[in-house]
Amino acid sequence: MAGQGAPEGTAIIAAEQTSGRGRHGRKWSSPRGGLYLSVILRPNRPPDEIYQLSFAGSLAVVDAIRKVTKLPAMIKWPNDILVSGKKVSGLLVEMRLPSVAIMGIGLNVNNTEFPAEIASLATSLALESGEQFDIRSFETSLLSALSDRYLQYLDEGFGSILAEWKRYDLITGKRVRVSIPTGFVEGVAVGIEPCGTLAVHSLDGKTHIINAGDVEFVRFE
């Protein structure tokens, strides 16, 4: 649709997905009960800045969750949204065409069961609140929040988004293990850099600046 000229802001929404995909090509379980959407964006930004959209998107997801459910959603760098320490939503931004970004969001709304391999790590808004939600109404709230944050990003720049994103940062100050292409880094997450990278002070006394990776919380003996 983007290649055929669909306007910016076009949202494609699914009641369920049979081939839902997360970061690094992982499968994203997408049964009925969740909210799954992809949005076409044309931000007119250099390709090396497109990752910044994931900060605006994850902030919008937190905005919508907190507004509709009052649940204390937080963000685990770079783009996982957690409630009570479990993942309730994930987000993926990709460039498929020049100057076109596709933002995919998966949100567990009324889901009550998860595949065995993620059952201990995932949750839903319904499980956390004890309530069922109208998915179409939640869709409206999420798209409104996404529009607001996207326009903020375009008008005020990444610094404005990052400053508010940090209010919901779950990992700064925590002991973490970050998987990276060359292995992993263990240490204390000391903060998010102005460009959005993660700084980790490792056990050997070095500070590592990480562009992308999977974060786990750990306890060191």
C-alpha positions in Angstrom: 0.0 0.0 0.0 2.9 2.4 0.8 4.4 1.7 -2.6 1.1 2.5 -4.3 0.9 5.9 -2.6 -1.2 5.3 0.5 -1.1 8.5 2.5 0.9 8.9 5.7 -1.0 7.8 8.7 -2.7 4.9 6.9 -3.2 2.2 9.5 -3.6 -1.5 8.7 -5.3 -3.4 11.5 -5.7 -7.1 12.1 -7.9 -9.0 14.5 -5.3 -11.7 14.5 -2.1 -12.5 12.6 -0.9 -15.9 11.4 2.6 -14.7 10.7 3.2 -12.0 13.3 6.8 -11.0 13.4 8.9 -9.3 16.1 12.5 -8.0 16.3 15.2 -10.1 14.7 12.6 -12.1 12.7 11.1 -13.7 15.9 7.5 -14.9 15.8 5.0 -12.6 17.5 2.0 -14.6 18.9 -1.0 -12.7 17.6 -4.3 -14.5 18.5 -7.7 -12.8 18.7 -8.0 -10.6 21.7 -5.0 -8.4 20.9 -4.5 -5.2 18.9 -2.2 -5.6 15.9 -1.5 -2.7 13.5 1.0 -1.3 11.1 1.1 2.4 10.3 2.6 4.0 7.2 4.9 7.0 8.0 6.8 9.3 5.7 9.0 11.3 8.2 11.4 12.8 5.7 14.3 11.8 7.9 17.7 10.2 7.0 17.6 6.4 7.2 20.0 6.4 10.2 17.4 8.4 12.2 14.4 6.1 11.5 15.1 4.2 14.8 14.0 7.3 16.7 10.5 6.6 15.6 10.4 3.6 18.0 10.9 5.9 20.9 7.9 8.0 19.8 5.9 4.9 19.2 6.6 3.2 22.5 5.8 6.5 24.3 2.5 6.6 22.5 1.7 3.0 23.6 2.4 4.0 27.2 0.3 7.1 26.9 -2.7 5.0 25.6 -2.3 2.3 28.2 -2.1 4.7 31.1 -5.0 6.8 29.9 -7.4 4.0 29.2 -6.5 1.5 31.9 -4.5 3.5 34.6 -2.0 0.6 34.6 1.6 1.8 35.3 3.1 0.8 32.0 6.9 1.3 31.6 9.4 1.0 28.7 12.3 -1.5 28.6 14.8 -0.2 26.1 14.6 -0.1 23.2 10.9 -0.7 22.5 9.2 -3.2 24.9 6.3 -2.0 27.0 6.0 -3.8 30.4 3.4 -3.9 33.1 4.3 -5.5 36.4 7.6 -6.6 34.9 6.0 -8.5 32.0 5.7 -7.6 28.4 2.4 -6.4 27.2 3.4 -4.8 23.9 6.2 -4.7 21.4 7.0 -2.4 18.5 9.0 -2.7 15.3 10.0 0.1 12.9 11.3 -0.8 9.4 12.1 1.0 6.2 10.7 -0.9 3.3 10.9 1.9 0.7 13.0 5.1 0.5 11.6 7.7 2.9 8.8 5.3 4.1 8.8 3.8 7.5 6.4 1.1 8.6 5.7 1.0 12.4 4.2 -2.2 13.6 2.7 -2.5 17.1 1.4 -5.6 18.9 -0.5 -5.1 22.1 -2.0 -7.8 24.3 -5.4 -6.4 25.3 -7.8 -9.1 26.2 -5.4 -12.1 25.7 -5.6 -14.6 28.6 -3.3 -17.4 27.3 0.2 -17.4 25.8 2.5 -20.0 24.2 4.5 -22.0 26.8 7.8 -20.4 25.8 6.6 -16.9 26.7 3.9 -17.6 29.3 6.2 -16.5 32.2 7.3 -13.3 30.4 4.1 -12.0 28.8 0.9 -10.4 30.2 -2.1 -8.5 28.9 -4.1 -5.5 29.9 -7.0 -7.7 30.9 -4.9 -10.0 33.1 -3.3 -7.0 34.8 -6.5 -5.0 35.4 -9.1 -7.8 35.7 -11.2 -6.0 33.0 -12.0 -6.7 29.4 -11.6 -3.7 27.0 -13.3 -2.7 23.8 -10.5 -3.2 21.3 -11.9 -0.7 18.7 -12.0 2.0 21.4 -8.5 1.2 22.5 -7.4 1.3 18.8 -8.8 4.9 18.6 -6.9 5.9 21.8 -3.6 4.4 20.6 -3.8 6.0 17.1 -4.6 9.4 18.7 -1.6 9.1 21.0 0.6 7.9 18.1 -0.4 10.9 16.0 0.4 13.3 18.9 3.8 11.8 19.5 4.7 11.6 15.9 3.8 15.3 15.3 5.8 16.2 18.4 8.8 14.3 17.0 8.5 16.1 13.6 7.9 19.6 15.2 10.2 19.5 18.2 12.8 16.8 17.4 14.0 13.7 19.0 15.3 15.4 22.2 11.7 16.3 23.1 10.5 12.7 22.7 13.5 11.3 24.6 13.0 13.6 27.5 9.5 12.3 28.1 10.4 8.7 27.2 12.9 8.8 30.1 10.0 9.3 32.5 9.0 5.7 31.8 12.5 4.2 31.4 12.6 0.9 33.3 16.2 0.0 33.1 18.4 2.9 34.1 20.2 2.0 37.3 19.3 -1.7 37.0 21.7 -4.6 36.6 21.3 -6.0 33.1 22.6 -8.5 30.5 22.4 -7.2 27.0 22.7 -9.5 24.0 24.6 -8.0 21.2 25.9 -9.4 17.8 29.3 -10.3 19.3 28.0 -11.9 22.6 26.6 -10.0 25.6 27.4 -7.3 28.0 26.7 -7.5 31.7 26.7 -4.5 34.0 24.6 -1.6 35.3 22.5 0.4 32.8 23.7 3.9 33.5 21.3 5.7 31.1 20.1 6.5 27.6 22.4 8.7 25.6 21.0 11.8 23.7 21.0 9.8 20.4 19.0 7.0 22.0 21.8 4.4 22.6 22.1 2.6 25.9 25.2 3.1 28.1 26.1 0.1 30.3 28.9 0.1 32.9 30.2 -3.5 32.8 31.8 -5.5 35.6 35.3 -4.9 34.2 34.9 -1.2 34.7 34.3 -0.3 31.1 31.4 1.7 29.7 29.8 0.2 26.6 27.5 2.2 24.3 25.0 -0.2 22.7 23.0 0.7 19.6 20.7 -2.3 19.7 20.3 -5.4 21.7 18.0 -7.5 23.9 18.0 -6.6 27.6 17.4 -9.0 30.5 17.4 -8.1 34.1 19.8 -10.1 36.2 21.2 -10.4 39.7 24.9 -10.7 40.2 26.3 -12.7 43.1 
